[in-house]
Amino acid sequence: MLAVWHKMNRTEIVSQLKGFLAENYPDISIRIEPWKDDPTRDAIYFEEEKFGVF
């Protein structure tokens, strides 16, 4: 999966990540946005209540 990310759009990447994480994190929220320091690169954000203990 990781090797083809450069060929996928943001929606496809989010879908693949959610599918991979769904069993352990069914309520995870994932979003991809342009990275603020370099808008030509993407930043991936994961939000999940279980991460609150970190």
HELIX and SHEET records of a PDB file:
HELIX    1   1 LEU A    2  LYS A    7  5                                   6    
HELIX    2   2 ARG A   10  LEU A   21  1                                  12    
HELIX    3   3 GLU A   49  VAL A   53  5                                   5    
SHEET    1   A 2 SER A  29  TRP A  35  0                                        
SHEET    2   A 2 ASP A  38  GLU A  47 -1                                        
END                                                                             
